[in-house]
Amino acid sequence: FQERIDVPAANDEMSQLMAMFNEMMDEIEHSFRQQKQFIEDASHELRTPIAILEGHLSLLKRWGKHNPEILEESLEAAVQEVYRLKKLVLELLDLSHAEALTIPAELQPTSPKEAAEQIVKNFRVLHPSVQFQIIDEAGEKARVHVAKHHLEQLLLILLDNAVKYSQQEKVITIDIKEEGKYVSISVRDKGIGIPRDELEKVFLRFYRVDKERSREKGGVGLGLAIAKEIVDKYGGQIVMESEVGVGTTVELFLPKAKSKE
Ligand code: ADP
């Protein structure tokens, strides 16, 4: 990838072509470097639970038969790490699917309110101590040009984070409103918040503000990267606002469905 063409100073078609070729080479090189970094990071993330699992299994092999305490603790830890590995692999697959996504021009439009209600219904069962509310200003007729399962996947990621990073005051609000050619769907929590200088980085793959806390809560640092990938593919935007100790709002701008849909 070292090869580049020396572009002559002349501003003719040939020089422009050569310059374009160099730019293309830069892009390809950049993309390869990113791919390599991703594989390194993913391997690292996979290595950690595997190493922990290995440790507990050898403890079990050595002491498990005679020491019920070790048996119980190590089995519990091993089950947890297997769960983690499974989650990591499933999220890597989600990311890969999101990357390969192509959006058909025609698709069944989705009601943001219905999708939010469906997801909130499931969350209420899983998290009875959390208060969820939906404020719909867009109206019953609002539809987004996003497949239903993708909208549900987005809401799931955002609500999951809102629950994970809430502390005492577990109040989570979903606001739906129209914003020009978009429908805005925001998920607001009163949780721990994110420091200003880290706000942009949370969309990076495997990035976690507090690795230990995220790990404790079963996070692998891919949720927002997957969400961003999906939103970008649909031509939308994802915006994060947060204040430490006050809370976080993640706002999705999704294209409105054309009225004939
Ligand atoms: P994770 O699986 O770790 O939750 P995400 O990609 O979903 O990964 O989020 C990346 C990081 O952004 C999290 O580890 C957490 O530090 C931070 N984060 C995401 N959502 C919130 C939120 N609602 N409140 C506070 N921090 C958040």
Residues whose N, C-alpha, C, O or C-beta is under 5 A from the ligand:
A	BS01	ADP	N161 A162 Y165 G191 G193 I194 V202 Y207 R208 V209 D210 S214 G219 V220 G221 L222 G223 L224 A225 T248
